[in-house]
Amino acid sequence: MAKKKMTFEDAVKRLEEIVQELEDGQLPLERAMELFSEGVVVSRFCQSALQTAEQRIMLLTAEGGLKEMIT
């Protein structure tokens, strides 16, 4: 079965779930480490997605690019 590509919103939701589980403090160390590792990966995905969006915004707004798209 093919994996669905994770969206930014899916990643943020997963990150919230991971944080909640870790904050609960009831996990065995090994599981906590697995979740922490997954959280680092998901966090990097979110950071990359935000940087890409920021770059797109900069390109659109540079030299009137956004104004040209609207008119």
mmCIF file as Biopython writes it, N, C-alpha, C and O atoms, coordinates in Angstrom:
data_model
#
loop_
_atom_site.group_PDB
_atom_site.id
_atom_site.type_symbol
_atom_site.label_atom_id
_atom_site.label_alt_id
_atom_site.label_comp_id
_atom_site.label_asym_id
_atom_site.label_entity_id
_atom_site.label_seq_id
_atom_site.pdbx_PDB_ins_code
_atom_site.Cartn_x
_atom_site.Cartn_y
_atom_site.Cartn_z
_atom_site.occupancy
_atom_site.B_iso_or_equiv
_atom_site.auth_seq_id
_atom_site.auth_asym_id
_atom_site.pdbx_PDB_model_num
ATOM 1   N N  . MET A ? 1  ? 0.849  -1.180 0.000   1.0 0.0 1  A 1 
ATOM 2   C CA . MET A ? 1  ? 0.000  0.000  0.000   1.0 0.0 1  A 1 
ATOM 3   C C  . MET A ? 1  ? 0.892  1.240  0.000   1.0 0.0 1  A 1 
ATOM 4   O O  . MET A ? 1  ? 1.844  1.324  0.776   1.0 0.0 1  A 1 
ATOM 5   N N  . ALA A ? 2  ? 0.582  2.204  -0.874  1.0 0.0 2  A 1 
ATOM 6   C CA . ALA A ? 2  ? 1.369  3.430  -0.987  1.0 0.0 2  A 1 
ATOM 7   C C  . ALA A ? 2  ? 1.062  4.367  0.175   1.0 0.0 2  A 1 
ATOM 8   O O  . ALA A ? 2  ? -0.085 4.499  0.603   1.0 0.0 2  A 1 
ATOM 9   N N  . LYS A ? 3  ? 2.115  5.018  0.675   1.0 0.0 3  A 1 
ATOM 10  C CA . LYS A ? 3  ? 1.938  5.983  1.756   1.0 0.0 3  A 1 
ATOM 11  C C  . LYS A ? 3  ? 1.472  7.312  1.203   1.0 0.0 3  A 1 
ATOM 12  O O  . LYS A ? 3  ? 1.960  7.774  0.172   1.0 0.0 3  A 1 
ATOM 13  N N  . LYS A ? 4  ? 0.521  7.926  1.895   1.0 0.0 4  A 1 
ATOM 14  C CA . LYS A ? 4  ? 0.038  9.251  1.520   1.0 0.0 4  A 1 
ATOM 15  C C  . LYS A ? 4  ? 1.104  10.268 1.892   1.0 0.0 4  A 1 
ATOM 16  O O  . LYS A ? 4  ? 1.692  10.191 2.971   1.0 0.0 4  A 1 
ATOM 17  N N  . LYS A ? 5  ? 1.355  11.222 1.003   1.0 0.0 5  A 1 
ATOM 18  C CA . LYS A ? 5  ? 2.339  12.261 1.288   1.0 0.0 5  A 1 
ATOM 19  C C  . LYS A ? 5  ? 1.842  13.118 2.455   1.0 0.0 5  A 1 
ATOM 20  O O  . LYS A ? 5  ? 0.698  13.571 2.468   1.0 0.0 5  A 1 
ATOM 21  N N  . MET A ? 6  ? 2.722  13.328 3.427   1.0 0.0 6  A 1 
ATOM 22  C CA . MET A ? 6  ? 2.350  14.096 4.608   1.0 0.0 6  A 1 
ATOM 23  C C  . MET A ? 6  ? 2.240  15.579 4.260   1.0 0.0 6  A 1 
ATOM 24  O O  . MET A ? 6  ? 3.119  16.146 3.609   1.0 0.0 6  A 1 
ATOM 25  N N  . THR A ? 7  ? 1.156  16.190 4.702   1.0 0.0 7  A 1 
ATOM 26  C CA . THR A ? 7  ? 1.003  17.630 4.538   1.0 0.0 7  A 1 
ATOM 27  C C  . THR A ? 7  ? 1.561  18.331 5.771   1.0 0.0 7  A 1 
ATOM 28  O O  . THR A ? 7  ? 1.834  17.696 6.789   1.0 0.0 7  A 1 
ATOM 29  N N  . PHE A ? 8  ? 1.724  19.630 5.667   1.0 0.0 8  A 1 
ATOM 30  C CA . PHE A ? 8  ? 2.195  20.409 6.806   1.0 0.0 8  A 1 
ATOM 31  C C  . PHE A ? 8  ? 1.229  20.255 7.976   1.0 0.0 8  A 1 
ATOM 32  O O  . PHE A ? 8  ? 1.648  20.087 9.121   1.0 0.0 8  A 1 
ATOM 33  N N  . GLU A ? 9  ? -0.052 20.315 7.681   1.0 0.0 9  A 1 
ATOM 34  C CA . GLU A ? 9  ? -1.069 20.201 8.732   1.0 0.0 9  A 1 
ATOM 35  C C  . GLU A ? 9  ? -1.033 18.827 9.410   1.0 0.0 9  A 1 
ATOM 36  O O  . GLU A ? 9  ? -1.171 18.724 10.629  1.0 0.0 9  A 1 
ATOM 37  N N  . ASP A ? 10 ? -0.846 17.771 8.605   1.0 0.0 10 A 1 
ATOM 38  C CA . ASP A ? 10 ? -0.707 16.419 9.167   1.0 0.0 10 A 1 
ATOM 39  C C  . ASP A ? 10 ? 0.513  16.336 10.082  1.0 0.0 10 A 1 
ATOM 40  O O  . ASP A ? 10 ? 0.464  15.724 11.149  1.0 0.0 10 A 1 
ATOM 41  N N  . ALA A ? 11 ? 1.603  16.956 9.650   1.0 0.0 11 A 1 
ATOM 42  C CA . ALA A ? 11 ? 2.840  16.920 10.421  1.0 0.0 11 A 1 
ATOM 43  C C  . ALA A ? 11 ? 2.687  17.652 11.752  1.0 0.0 11 A 1 
ATOM 44  O O  . ALA A ? 11 ? 3.156  17.172 12.784  1.0 0.0 11 A 1 
ATOM 45  N N  . VAL A ? 12 ? 2.039  18.801 11.729  1.0 0.0 12 A 1 
ATOM 46  C CA . VAL A ? 12 ? 1.828  19.554 12.974  1.0 0.0 12 A 1 
ATOM 47  C C  . VAL A ? 12 ? 0.963  18.744 13.929  1.0 0.0 12 A 1 
ATOM 48  O O  . VAL A ? 12 ? 1.235  18.690 15.129  1.0 0.0 12 A 1 
ATOM 49  N N  . LYS A ? 13 ? -0.077 18.114 13.399  1.0 0.0 13 A 1 
ATOM 50  C CA . LYS A ? 13 ? -0.949 17.284 14.240  1.0 0.0 13 A 1 
ATOM 51  C C  . LYS A ? 13 ? -0.153 16.133 14.864  1.0 0.0 13 A 1 
ATOM 52  O O  . LYS A ? 13 ? -0.284 15.854 16.056  1.0 0.0 13 A 1 
ATOM 53  N N  . ARG A ? 14 ? 0.668  15.474 14.052  1.0 0.0 14 A 1 
ATOM 54  C CA . ARG A ? 14 ? 1.472  14.364 14.566  1.0 0.0 14 A 1 
ATOM 55  C C  . ARG A ? 14 ? 2.452  14.850 15.626  1.0 0.0 14 A 1 
ATOM 56  O O  . ARG A ? 14 ? 2.655  14.187 16.643  1.0 0.0 14 A 1 
ATOM 57  N N  . LEU A ? 15 ? 3.053  15.995 15.389  1.0 0.0 15 A 1 
ATOM 58  C CA . LEU A ? 15 ? 3.991  16.561 16.358  1.0 0.0 15 A 1 
ATOM 59  C C  . LEU A ? 15 ? 3.287  16.837 17.686  1.0 0.0 15 A 1 
ATOM 60  O O  . LEU A ? 15 ? 3.847  16.577 18.751  1.0 0.0 15 A 1 
ATOM 61  N N  . GLU A ? 16 ? 2.077  17.356 17.628  1.0 0.0 16 A 1 
ATOM 62  C CA . GLU A ? 16 ? 1.297  17.599 18.850  1.0 0.0 16 A 1 
ATOM 63  C C  . GLU A ? 16 ? 1.016  16.292 19.594  1.0 0.0 16 A 1 
ATOM 64  O O  . GLU A ? 16 ? 1.084  16.243 20.822  1.0 0.0 16 A 1 
ATOM 65  N N  . GLU A ? 17 ? 0.701  15.234 18.843  1.0 0.0 17 A 1 
ATOM 66  C CA . GLU A ? 17 ? 0.450  13.929 19.456  1.0 0.0 17 A 1 
ATOM 67  C C  . GLU A ? 17 ? 1.711  13.394 20.147  1.0 0.0 17 A 1 
ATOM 68  O O  . GLU A ? 17 ? 1.649  12.872 21.260  1.0 0.0 17 A 1 
ATOM 69  N N  . ILE A ? 18 ? 2.837  13.535 19.475  1.0 0.0 18 A 1 
ATOM 70  C CA . ILE A ? 18 ? 4.106  13.068 20.038  1.0 0.0 18 A 1 
ATOM 71  C C  . ILE A ? 18 ? 4.428  13.818 21.324  1.0 0.0 18 A 1 
ATOM 72  O O  . ILE A ? 18 ? 4.800  13.212 22.329  1.0 0.0 18 A 1 
ATOM 73  N N  . VAL A ? 19 ? 4.285  15.125 21.288  1.0 0.0 19 A 1 
ATOM 74  C CA . VAL A ? 19 ? 4.577  15.930 22.478  1.0 0.0 19 A 1 
ATOM 75  C C  . VAL A ? 19 ? 3.667  15.520 23.628  1.0 0.0 19 A 1 
ATOM 76  O O  . VAL A ? 19 ? 4.121  15.385 24.765  1.0 0.0 19 A 1 
ATOM 77  N N  . GLN A ? 20 ? 2.403  15.323 23.341  1.0 0.0 20 A 1 
ATOM 78  C CA . GLN A ? 20 ? 1.451  14.929 24.386  1.0 0.0 20 A 1 
ATOM 79  C C  . GLN A ? 20 ? 1.852  13.596 25.016  1.0 0.0 20 A 1 
ATOM 80  O O  . GLN A ? 20 ? 1.830  13.450 26.238  1.0 0.0 20 A 1 
ATOM 81  N N  . GLU A ? 21 ? 2.217  12.629 24.179  1.0 0.0 21 A 1 
ATOM 82  C CA . GLU A ? 21 ? 2.636  11.323 24.700  1.0 0.0 21 A 1 
ATOM 83  C C  . GLU A ? 21 ? 3.901  11.442 25.548  1.0 0.0 21 A 1 
ATOM 84  O O  . GLU A ? 21 ? 4.004  10.821 26.606  1.0 0.0 21 A 1 
ATOM 85  N N  . LEU A ? 22 ? 4.855  12.235 25.085  1.0 0.0 22 A 1 
ATOM 86  C CA . LEU A ? 22 ? 6.106  12.392 25.829  1.0 0.0 22 A 1 
ATOM 87  C C  . LEU A ? 22 ? 5.882  13.124 27.146  1.0 0.0 22 A 1 
ATOM 88  O O  . LEU A ? 22 ? 6.493  12.784 28.160  1.0 0.0 22 A 1 
ATOM 89  N N  . GLU A ? 23 ? 5.011  14.124 27.133  1.0 0.0 23 A 1 
ATOM 90  C CA . GLU A ? 23 ? 4.747  14.889 28.352  1.0 0.0 23 A 1 
ATOM 91  C C  . GLU A ? 23 ? 4.017  14.064 29.400  1.0 0.0 23 A 1 
ATOM 92  O O  . GLU A ? 23 ? 4.125  14.340 30.595  1.0 0.0 23 A 1 
ATOM 93  N N  . ASP A ? 24 ? 3.281  13.061 28.963  1.0 0.0 24 A 1 
ATOM 94  C CA . ASP A ? 24 ? 2.558  12.201 29.886  1.0 0.0 24 A 1 
ATOM 95  C C  . ASP A ? 24 ? 3.517  11.493 30.847  1.0 0.0 24 A 1 
ATOM 96  O O  . ASP A ? 24 ? 3.173  11.245 32.003  1.0 0.0 24 A 1 
ATOM 97  N N  . GLY A ? 25 ? 4.711  11.172 30.366  1.0 0.0 25 A 1 
ATOM 98  C CA . GLY A ? 25 ? 5.735  10.589 31.210  1.0 0.0 25 A 1 
ATOM 99  C C  . GLY A ? 25 ? 5.524  9.143  31.593  1.0 0.0 25 A 1 
ATOM 100 O O  . GLY A ? 25 ? 6.213  8.645  32.484  1.0 0.0 25 A 1 
ATOM 101 N N  . GLN A ? 26 ? 4.598  8.449  30.957  1.0 0.0 26 A 1 
ATOM 102 C CA . GLN A ? 26 ? 4.290  7.061  31.315  1.0 0.0 26 A 1 
ATOM 103 C C  . GLN A ? 26 ? 4.912  6.048  30.359  1.0 0.0 26 A 1 
ATOM 104 O O  . GLN A ? 26 ? 4.635  4.853  30.464  1.0 0.0 26 A 1 
ATOM 105 N N  . LEU A ? 27 ? 5.739  6.505  29.438  1.0 0.0 27 A 1 
ATOM 106 C CA . LEU A ? 27 ? 6.316  5.610  28.433  1.0 0.0 27 A 1 
ATOM 107 C C  . LEU A ? 27 ? 7.612  4.979  28.913  1.0 0.0 27 A 1 
ATOM 108 O O  . LEU A ? 27 ? 8.366  5.593  29.668  1.0 0.0 27 A 1 
ATOM 109 N N  . PRO A ? 28 ? 7.872  3.753  28.476  1.0 0.0 28 A 1 
ATOM 110 C CA . PRO A ? 28 ? 9.193  3.180  28.717  1.0 0.0 28 A 1 
ATOM 111 C C  . PRO A ? 28 ? 10.238 3.990  27.951  1.0 0.0 28 A 1 
ATOM 112 O O  . PRO A ? 28 ? 9.930  4.617  26.937  1.0 0.0 28 A 1 
ATOM 113 N N  . LEU A ? 29 ? 11.442 3.971  28.435  1.0 0.0 29 A 1 
ATOM 114 C CA . LEU A ? 29 ? 12.507 4.775  27.830  1.0 0.0 29 A 1 
ATOM 115 C C  . LEU A ? 29 ? 12.661 4.511  26.332  1.0 0.0 29 A 1 
ATOM 116 O O  . LEU A ? 29 ? 12.790 5.452  25.550  1.0 0.0 29 A 1 
ATOM 117 N N  . GLU A ? 30 ? 12.649 3.255  25.933  1.0 0.0 30 A 1 
ATOM 118 C CA . GLU A ? 30 ? 12.841 2.913  24.524  1.0 0.0 30 A 1 
ATOM 119 C C  . GLU A ? 30 ? 11.759 3.542  23.644  1.0 0.0 30 A 1 
ATOM 120 O O  . GLU A ? 30 ? 12.061 4.084  22.580  1.0 0.0 30 A 1 
ATOM 121 N N  . ARG A ? 31 ? 10.507 3.473  24.083  1.0 0.0 31 A 1 
ATOM 122 C CA . ARG A ? 31 ? 9.396  4.061  23.311  1.0 0.0 31 A 1 
ATOM 123 C C  . ARG A ? 31 ? 9.518  5.585  23.289  1.0 0.0 31 A 1 
ATOM 124 O O  . ARG A ? 31 ? 9.260  6.218  22.266  1.0 0.0 31 A 1 
ATOM 125 N N  . ALA A ? 32 ? 9.910  6.165  24.414  1.0 0.0 32 A 1 
ATOM 126 C CA . ALA A ? 32 ? 10.091 7.610  24.465  1.0 0.0 32 A 1 
ATOM 127 C C  . ALA A ? 32 ? 11.173 8.051  23.478  1.0 0.0 32 A 1 
ATOM 128 O O  . ALA A ? 32 ? 11.030 9.078  22.815  1.0 0.0 32 A 1 
ATOM 129 N N  . MET A ? 33 ? 12.240 7.283  23.384  1.0 0.0 33 A 1 
ATOM 130 C CA . MET A ? 33 ? 13.316 7.618  22.440  1.0 0.0 33 A 1 
ATOM 131 C C  . MET A ? 33 ? 12.843 7.493  20.989  1.0 0.0 33 A 1 
ATOM 132 O O  . MET A ? 33 ? 13.209 8.306  20.140  1.0 0.0 33 A 1 
ATOM 133 N N  . GLU A ? 34 ? 12.032 6.477  20.714  1.0 0.0 34 A 1 
ATOM 134 C CA . GLU A ? 34 ? 11.474 6.315  19.361  1.0 0.0 34 A 1 
ATOM 135 C C  . GLU A ? 34 ? 10.603 7.517  18.997  1.0 0.0 34 A 1 
ATOM 136 O O  . GLU A ? 34 ? 10.711 8.064  17.899  1.0 0.0 34 A 1 
ATOM 137 N N  . LEU A ? 35 ? 9.746  7.920  19.925  1.0 0.0 35 A 1 
ATOM 138 C CA . LEU A ? 35 ? 8.874  9.070  19.677  1.0 0.0 35 A 1 
ATOM 139 C C  . LEU A ? 35 ? 9.677  10.354 19.520  1.0 0.0 35 A 1 
ATOM 140 O O  . LEU A ? 35 ? 9.376  11.177 18.657  1.0 0.0 35 A 1 
ATOM 141 N N  . PHE A ? 36 ? 10.694 10.523 20.351  1.0 0.0 36 A 1 
ATOM 142 C CA . PHE A ? 36 ? 11.530 11.709 20.249  1.0 0.0 36 A 1 
ATOM 143 C C  . PHE A ? 36 ? 12.194 11.768 18.881  1.0 0.0 36 A 1 
ATOM 144 O O  . PHE A ? 36 ? 12.235 12.823 18.248  1.0 0.0 36 A 1 
ATOM 145 N N  . SER A ? 37 ? 12.715 10.631 18.428  1.0 0.0 37 A 1 
ATOM 146 C CA . SER A ? 37 ? 13.359 10.560 17.114  1.0 0.0 37 A 1 
ATOM 147 C C  . SER A ? 37 ? 12.368 10.904 16.000  1.0 0.0 37 A 1 
ATOM 148 O O  . SER A ? 37 ? 12.695 11.665 15.090  1.0 0.0 37 A 1 
ATOM 149 N N  . GLU A ? 38 ? 11.169 10.348 16.072  1.0 0.0 38 A 1 
ATOM 150 C CA . GLU A ? 38 ? 10.137 10.669 15.084  1.0 0.0 38 A 1 
ATOM 151 C C  . GLU A ? 38 ? 9.798  12.154 15.137  1.0 0.0 38 A 1 
ATOM 152 O O  . GLU A ? 38 ? 9.612  12.793 14.102  1.0 0.0 38 A 1 
ATOM 153 N N  . GLY A ? 39 ? 9.721  12.693 16.342  1.0 0.0 39 A 1 
ATOM 154 C CA . GLY A ? 39 ? 9.425  14.114 16.498  1.0 0.0 39 A 1 
ATOM 155 C C  . GLY A ? 39 ? 10.464 15.008 15.846  1.0 0.0 39 A 1 
ATOM 156 O O  . GLY A ? 39 ? 10.121 16.036 15.264  1.0 0.0 39 A 1 
ATOM 157 N N  . VAL A ? 40 ? 11.720 14.630 15.938  1.0 0.0 40 A 1 
ATOM 158 C CA . VAL A ? 40 ? 12.794 15.408 15.301  1.0 0.0 40 A 1 
ATOM 159 C C  . VAL A ? 40 ? 12.600 15.401 13.782  1.0 0.0 40 A 1 
ATOM 160 O O  . VAL A ? 40 ? 12.730 16.437 13.130  1.0 0.0 40 A 1 
ATOM 161 N N  . VAL A ? 41 ? 12.294 14.241 13.230  1.0 0.0 41 A 1 
ATOM 162 C CA . VAL A ? 41 ? 12.079 14.128 11.781  1.0 0.0 41 A 1 
ATOM 163 C C  . VAL A ? 41 ? 10.886 14.971 11.347  1.0 0.0 41 A 1 
ATOM 164 O O  . VAL A ? 41 ? 10.967 15.705 10.363  1.0 0.0 41 A 1 
ATOM 165 N N  . VAL A ? 42 ? 9.790  14.869 12.072  1.0 0.0 42 A 1 
ATOM 166 C CA . VAL A ? 42 ? 8.569  15.616 11.733  1.0 0.0 42 A 1 
ATOM 167 C C  . VAL A ? 42 ? 8.810  17.112 11.889  1.0 0.0 42 A 1 
ATOM 168 O O  . VAL A ? 42 ? 8.338  17.907 11.076  1.0 0.0 42 A 1 
ATOM 169 N N  . SER A ? 43 ? 9.536  17.496 12.921  1.0 0.0 43 A 1 
ATOM 170 C CA . SER A ? 43 ? 9.859  18.908 13.139  1.0 0.0 43 A 1 
ATOM 171 C C  . SER A ? 43 ? 10.687 19.465 11.982  1.0 0.0 43 A 1 
ATOM 172 O O  . SER A ? 43 ? 10.454 20.587 11.531  1.0 0.0 43 A 1 
ATOM 173 N N  . ARG A ? 44 ? 11.635 18.697 11.512  1.0 0.0 44 A 1 
ATOM 174 C CA . ARG A ? 44 ? 12.466 19.135 10.371  1.0 0.0 44 A 1 
ATOM 175 C C  . ARG A ? 44 ? 11.628 19.255 9.106   1.0 0.0 44 A 1 
ATOM 176 O O  . ARG A ? 44 ? 11.844 20.158 8.298   1.0 0.0 44 A 1 
ATOM 177 N N  . PHE A ? 45 ? 10.673 18.347 8.933   1.0 0.0 45 A 1 
ATOM 178 C CA . PHE A ? 45 ? 9.759  18.435 7.795   1.0 0.0 45 A 1 
ATOM 179 C C  . PHE A ? 45 ? 8.973  19.748 7.854   1.0 0.0 45 A 1 
ATOM 180 O O  . PHE A ? 45 ? 8.843  20.449 6.850   1.0 0.0 45 A 1 
ATOM 181 N N  . CYS A ? 46 ? 8.451  20.072 9.043   1.0 0.0 46 A 1 
ATOM 182 C CA . CYS A ? 46 ? 7.684  21.314 9.219   1.0 0.0 46 A 1 
ATOM 183 C C  . CYS A ? 46 ? 8.555  22.530 8.937   1.0 0.0 46 A 1 
ATOM 184 O O  . CYS A ? 46 ? 8.129  23.465 8.259   1.0 0.0 46 A 1 
ATOM 185 N N  . GLN A ? 47 ? 9.758  22.514 9.452   1.0 0.0 47 A 1 
ATOM 186 C CA . GLN A ? 47 ? 10.668 23.639 9.242   1.0 0.0 47 A 1 
ATOM 187 C C  . GLN A ? 47 ? 10.962 23.825 7.759   1.0 0.0 47 A 1 
ATOM 188 O O  . GLN A ? 47 ? 10.982 24.952 7.264   1.0 0.0 47 A 1 
ATOM 189 N N  . SER A ? 48 ? 11.186 22.736 7.057   1.0 0.0 48 A 1 
ATOM 190 C CA . SER A ? 48 ? 11.448 22.811 5.623   1.0 0.0 48 A 1 
ATOM 191 C C  . SER A ? 48 ? 10.232 23.349 4.857   1.0 0.0 48 A 1 
ATOM 192 O O  . SER A ? 48 ? 10.376 24.175 3.956   1.0 0.0 48 A 1 
ATOM 193 N N  . ALA A ? 49 ? 9.047  22.880 5.218   1.0 0.0 49 A 1 
ATOM 194 C CA . ALA A ? 49 ? 7.823  23.342 4.560   1.0 0.0 49 A 1 
ATOM 195 C C  . ALA A ? 49 ? 7.626  24.839 4.776   1.0 0.0 49 A 1 
ATOM 196 O O  . ALA A ? 49 ? 7.229  25.553 3.855   1.0 0.0 49 A 1 
ATOM 197 N N  . LEU A ? 50 ? 7.902  25.318 5.989   1.0 0.0 50 A 1 
ATOM 198 C CA . LEU A ? 50 ? 7.763  26.748 6.276   1.0 0.0 50 A 1 
ATOM 199 C C  . LEU A ? 50 ? 8.793  27.572 5.511   1.0 0.0 50 A 1 
ATOM 200 O O  . LEU A ? 50 ? 8.486  28.663 5.031   1.0 0.0 50 A 1 
ATOM 201 N N  . GLN A ? 51 ? 10.007 27.057 5.397   1.0 0.0 51 A 1 
ATOM 202 C CA . GLN A ? 51 ? 11.032 27.772 4.639   1.0 0.0 51 A 1 
ATOM 203 C C  . GLN A ? 51 ? 10.662 27.851 3.157   1.0 0.0 51 A 1 
ATOM 204 O O  . GLN A ? 51 ? 10.876 28.876 2.511   1.0 0.0 51 A 1 
ATOM 205 N N  . THR A ? 52 ? 10.111 26.772 2.631   1.0 0.0 52 A 1 
ATOM 206 C CA . THR A ? 52 ? 9.672  26.767 1.232   1.0 0.0 52 A 1 
ATOM 207 C C  . THR A ? 52 ? 8.550  27.778 1.014   1.0 0.0 52 A 1 
ATOM 208 O O  . THR A ? 52 ? 8.556  28.516 0.028   1.0 0.0 52 A 1 
ATOM 209 N N  . ALA A ? 53 ? 7.597  27.811 1.926   1.0 0.0 53 A 1 
ATOM 210 C CA . ALA A ? 53 ? 6.495  28.777 1.816   1.0 0.0 53 A 1 
ATOM 211 C C  . ALA A ? 53 ? 7.024  30.201 1.898   1.0 0.0 53 A 1 
ATOM 212 O O  . ALA A ? 53 ? 6.581  31.073 1.150   1.0 0.0 53 A 1 
ATOM 213 N N  . GLU A ? 54 ? 7.967  30.441 2.801   1.0 0.0 54 A 1 
ATOM 214 C CA . GLU A ? 54 ? 8.553  31.775 2.934   1.0 0.0 54 A 1 
ATOM 215 C C  . GLU A ? 54 ? 9.255  32.197 1.645   1.0 0.0 54 A 1 
ATOM 216 O O  . GLU A ? 54 ? 9.136  33.345 1.216   1.0 0.0 54 A 1 
ATOM 217 N N  . GLN A ? 55 ? 9.984  31.270 1.033   1.0 0.0 55 A 1 
ATOM 218 C CA . GLN A ? 55 ? 10.672 31.581 -0.225  1.0 0.0 55 A 1 
ATOM 219 C C  . GLN A ? 55 ? 9.672  31.906 -1.337  1.0 0.0 55 A 1 
ATOM 220 O O  . GLN A ? 55 ? 9.892  32.823 -2.127  1.0 0.0 55 A 1 
ATOM 221 N N  . ARG A ? 56 ? 8.584  31.155 -1.390  1.0 0.0 56 A 1 
ATOM 222 C CA . ARG A ? 56 ? 7.559  31.429 -2.405  1.0 0.0 56 A 1 
ATOM 223 C C  . ARG A ? 56 ? 6.945  32.802 -2.204  1.0 0.0 56 A 1 
ATOM 224 O O  . ARG A ? 56 ? 6.718  33.534 -3.167  1.0 0.0 56 A 1 
ATOM 225 N N  . ILE A ? 57 ? 6.677  33.152 -0.957  1.0 0.0 57 A 1 
ATOM 226 C CA . ILE A ? 57 ? 6.109  34.470 -0.656  1.0 0.0 57 A 1 
ATOM 227 C C  . ILE A ? 57 ? 7.085  35.570 -1.064  1.0 0.0 57 A 1 
ATOM 228 O O  . ILE A ? 57 ? 6.686  36.577 -1.648  1.0 0.0 57 A 1 
ATOM 229 N N  . MET A ? 58 ? 8.351  35.372 -0.756  1.0 0.0 58 A 1 
ATOM 230 C CA . MET A ? 58 ? 9.370  36.375 -1.128  1.0 0.0 58 A 1 
ATOM 231 C C  . MET A ? 58 ? 9.421  36.552 -2.639  1.0 0.0 58 A 1 
ATOM 232 O O  . MET A ? 58 ? 9.530  37.677 -3.127  1.0 0.0 58 A 1 
ATOM 233 N N  . LEU A ? 59 ? 9.343  35.451 -3.384  1.0 0.0 59 A 1 
ATOM 234 C CA . LEU A ? 59 ? 9.364  35.544 -4.845  1.0 0.0 59 A 1 
ATOM 235 C C  . LEU A ? 59 ? 8.118  36.244 -5.371  1.0 0.0 59 A 1 
ATOM 236 O O  . LEU A ? 59 ? 8.200  37.051 -6.297  1.0 0.0 59 A 1 
ATOM 237 N N  . LEU A ? 60 ? 6.980  35.939 -4.790  1.0 0.0 60 A 1 
ATOM 238 C CA . LEU A ? 60 ? 5.736  36.541 -5.257  1.0 0.0 60 A 1 
ATOM 239 C C  . LEU A ? 60 ? 5.674  38.036 -4.970  1.0 0.0 60 A 1 
ATOM 240 O O  . LEU A ? 60 ? 5.112  38.806 -5.750  1.0 0.0 60 A 1 
ATOM 241 N N  . THR A ? 61 ? 6.247  38.429 -3.864  1.0 0.0 61 A 1 
ATOM 242 C CA . THR A ? 61 ? 6.160  39.841 -3.496  1.0 0.0 61 A 1 
ATOM 243 C C  . THR A ? 61 ? 7.328  40.669 -4.013  1.0 0.0 61 A 1 
ATOM 244 O O  . THR A ? 61 ? 7.285  41.898 -3.955  1.0 0.0 61 A 1 
ATOM 245 N N  . ALA A ? 62 ? 8.359  40.023 -4.513  1.0 0.0 62 A 1 
ATOM 246 C CA . ALA A ? 62 ? 9.519  40.750 -5.045  1.0 0.0 62 A 1 
ATOM 247 C C  . ALA A ? 62 ? 9.153  41.457 -6.337  1.0 0.0 62 A 1 
ATOM 248 O O  . ALA A ? 62 ? 8.502  40.883 -7.210  1.0 0.0 62 A 1 
ATOM 249 N N  . GLU A ? 63 ? 9.571  42.692 -6.450  1.0 0.0 63 A 1 
ATOM 250 C CA . GLU A ? 63 ? 9.400  43.459 -7.683  1.0 0.0 63 A 1 
ATOM 251 C C  . GLU A ? 63 ? 7.964  43.466 -8.190  1.0 0.0 63 A 1 
ATOM 252 O O  . GLU A ? 63 ? 7.735  43.405 -9.398  1.0 0.0 63 A 1 
ATOM 253 N N  . GLY A ? 64 ? 7.008  43.538 -7.295  1.0 0.0 64 A 1 
ATOM 254 C CA . GLY A ? 64 ? 5.603  43.625 -7.706  1.0 0.0 64 A 1 
ATOM 255 C C  . GLY A ? 64 ? 5.004  42.354 -8.215  1.0 0.0 64 A 1 
ATOM 256 O O  . GLY A ? 64 ? 3.939  42.382 -8.831  1.0 0.0 64 A 1 
ATOM 257 N N  . GLY A ? 65 ? 5.657  41.223 -7.979  1.0 0.0 65 A 1 
ATOM 258 C CA . GLY A ? 65 ? 5.161  39.941 -8.474  1.0 0.0 65 A 1 
ATOM 259 C C  . GLY A ? 65 ? 3.753  39.643 -8.013  1.0 0.0 65 A 1 
ATOM 260 O O  . GLY A ? 65 ? 2.948  39.120 -8.785  1.0 0.0 65 A 1 
ATOM 261 N N  . LEU A ? 66 ? 3.441  39.960 -6.785  1.0 0.0 66 A 1 
ATOM 262 C CA . LEU A ? 66 ? 2.105  39.692 -6.266  1.0 0.0 66 A 1 
ATOM 263 C C  . LEU A ? 66 ? 1.070  40.590 -6.941  1.0 0.0 66 A 1 
ATOM 264 O O  . LEU A ? 66 ? -0.029 40.141 -7.264  1.0 0.0 66 A 1 
ATOM 265 N N  . LYS A ? 67 ? 1.422  41.854 -7.153  1.0 0.0 67 A 1 
ATOM 266 C CA . LYS A ? 67 ? 0.500  42.782 -7.795  1.0 0.0 67 A 1 
ATOM 267 C C  . LYS A ? 67 ? 0.183  42.318 -9.223  1.0 0.0 67 A 1 
ATOM 268 O O  . LYS A ? 67 ? -0.958 42.417 -9.674  1.0 0.0 67 A 1 
ATOM 269 N N  . GLU A ? 68 ? 1.196  41.813 -9.925  1.0 0.0 68 A 1 
ATOM 270 C CA . GLU A ? 68 ? 0.995  41.337 -11.289 1.0 0.0 68 A 1 
ATOM 271 C C  . GLU A ? 68 ? 0.074  40.123 -11.312 1.0 0.0 68 A 1 
ATOM 272 O O  . GLU A ? 68 ? -0.703 39.964 -12.253 1.0 0.0 68 A 1 
ATOM 273 N N  . MET A ? 69 ? 0.141  39.271 -10.304 1.0 0.0 69 A 1 
ATOM 274 C CA . MET A ? 69 ? -0.698 38.067 -10.271 1.0 0.0 69 A 1 
ATOM 275 C C  . MET A ? 69 ? -2.150 38.431 -10.013 1.0 0.0 69 A 1 
ATOM 276 O O  . MET A ? 69 ? -3.052 37.758 -10.512 1.0 0.0 69 A 1 
ATOM 277 N N  . ILE A ? 70 ? -2.391 39.490 -9.235  1.0 0.0 70 A 1 
ATOM 278 C CA . ILE A ? 70 ? -3.747 39.878 -8.866  1.0 0.0 70 A 1 
ATOM 279 C C  . ILE A ? 70 ? -4.452 40.565 -10.042 1.0 0.0 70 A 1 
ATOM 280 O O  . ILE A ? 70 ? -5.645 40.359 -10.263 1.0 0.0 70 A 1 
ATOM 281 N N  . THR A ? 71 ? -3.712 41.375 -10.784 1.0 0.0 71 A 1 
ATOM 282 C CA . THR A ? 71 ? -4.344 42.120 -11.884 1.0 0.0 71 A 1 
ATOM 283 C C  . THR A ? 71 ? -4.409 41.349 -13.157 1.0 0.0 71 A 1 
ATOM 284 O O  . THR A ? 71 ? -4.914 41.854 -14.160 1.0 0.0 71 A 1 
#
